[in-house]
Amino acid sequence: MIKKVLKWVAAGLALSVATLLFLYLNRSDPYGTIPGKRLRGEEVTEPIEDWSFANQYRRVHVEVRPSAPYSVNAGYFVDDGTLYISSAKSRWAQLLVQDPEMRIRVGDKLYRI
């Protein structure tokens, strides 16, 4: 009886791990502290002079390294219409130094920086 239960538990664990692995490998948007890949959204091409509209959102999403996209959730603040994104010693900031091309998603719109 115990062997049978253990087999079902092992099968359930294996299925859970396989599902999580599949979801992780096929992610696009970042989830919590787990980085994502290429961000989705409507791309805005005109330059933004005043980022004050971003204050209505809790977080922005940052995508760096277009050749192998890496995206994260990021904290930010807007001061006098200028957007500042906190990076500290984050991985995405290190990647940005290597390749300065970057996109930011605010709400459902993407902005090239």
C-alpha positions as CSV (number, residue, x, y, z in Angstrom):
1,M,0.0,0.0,0.0
2,I,2.7,2.5,0.9
3,K,4.7,1.6,-2.2
4,K,1.7,2.4,-4.3
5,V,1.1,5.8,-2.6
6,L,4.8,6.6,-3.0
7,K,4.7,5.8,-6.7
8,W,1.7,8.3,-7.1
9,V,3.5,10.9,-5.1
10,A,6.7,10.5,-7.2
11,A,4.6,10.6,-10.4
12,G,2.9,13.8,-9.2
13,L,6.2,15.4,-8.3
14,A,7.7,14.5,-11.7
15,L,4.7,15.9,-13.5
16,S,5.0,19.1,-11.4
17,V,8.7,19.5,-12.2
18,A,8.1,18.9,-15.9
19,T,5.3,21.5,-16.0
20,L,7.4,24.1,-14.2
21,L,10.4,23.5,-16.4
22,F,8.2,23.8,-19.5
23,L,6.7,27.1,-18.3
24,Y,10.1,28.4,-17.3
25,L,11.7,27.7,-20.7
26,N,8.7,29.1,-22.6
27,R,8.2,32.3,-20.6
28,S,8.2,35.7,-22.2
29,D,7.3,38.3,-19.5
30,P,9.2,38.3,-16.2
31,Y,7.4,36.8,-13.3
32,G,8.2,38.2,-9.9
33,T,12.0,37.9,-9.5
34,I,12.3,35.3,-12.4
35,P,13.6,37.1,-15.5
36,G,11.7,36.8,-18.8
37,K,12.6,37.0,-22.4
38,R,11.3,39.3,-25.2
39,L,8.6,41.6,-23.9
40,R,5.3,41.8,-25.7
41,G,3.2,44.9,-26.3
42,E,2.5,47.7,-28.7
43,E,5.7,49.5,-29.6
44,V,5.7,53.3,-29.5
45,T,8.2,54.9,-31.9
46,E,8.1,58.6,-31.1
47,P,10.4,59.8,-28.3
48,I,8.9,60.5,-24.9
49,E,9.6,63.9,-23.4
50,D,7.5,63.6,-20.2
51,W,7.2,60.2,-18.4
52,S,4.8,61.4,-15.8
53,F,2.1,59.1,-17.2
54,A,4.2,56.2,-15.8
55,N,3.2,57.1,-12.3
56,Q,-0.1,55.3,-12.6
57,Y,1.8,51.9,-12.7
58,R,3.5,50.1,-9.9
59,R,6.4,48.7,-12.0
60,V,8.0,48.9,-15.4
61,H,9.4,46.0,-17.3
62,V,12.9,46.4,-18.7
63,E,14.3,44.4,-21.7
64,V,18.0,44.5,-22.6
65,R,20.3,42.5,-25.0
66,P,18.0,42.2,-28.1
67,S,20.2,39.4,-29.5
68,A,19.1,37.2,-26.5
69,P,16.4,39.2,-24.8
70,Y,16.5,39.4,-21.0
71,S,13.7,41.2,-19.2
72,V,12.9,42.0,-15.6
73,N,10.4,43.8,-13.4
74,A,11.9,47.1,-12.1
75,G,11.1,49.7,-9.6
76,Y,11.2,53.3,-10.8
77,F,10.3,56.9,-10.1
78,V,9.5,59.9,-12.2
79,D,11.1,63.3,-11.3
80,D,10.2,66.4,-13.3
81,G,9.1,64.2,-16.2
82,T,12.3,62.1,-16.3
83,L,12.0,58.4,-15.7
84,Y,14.6,56.8,-13.4
85,I,14.8,53.0,-13.1
86,S,16.5,51.4,-10.1
87,S,19.2,48.9,-11.0
88,A,21.7,48.6,-8.1
89,K,24.0,45.8,-9.1
90,S,21.5,43.9,-11.2
91,R,22.2,41.5,-14.0
92,W,20.2,43.6,-16.5
93,A,22.4,46.7,-15.7
94,Q,25.5,44.6,-16.5
95,L,24.0,43.5,-19.8
96,L,23.1,47.1,-20.6
97,V,26.7,48.1,-20.3
98,Q,27.6,45.5,-22.9
99,D,24.8,46.4,-25.3
100,P,23.1,49.8,-24.7
101,E,20.0,48.9,-26.6
102,M,17.0,48.7,-24.3
103,R,13.2,48.6,-24.3
104,I,10.9,49.6,-21.5
105,R,7.3,48.5,-21.1
106,V,5.0,50.8,-19.2
107,G,1.5,49.3,-19.0
108,D,1.0,47.5,-22.4
109,K,3.2,49.8,-24.5
110,L,6.9,49.4,-25.3
111,Y,9.4,52.2,-25.6
112,R,12.8,52.1,-27.1
113,I,15.5,53.9,-25.1
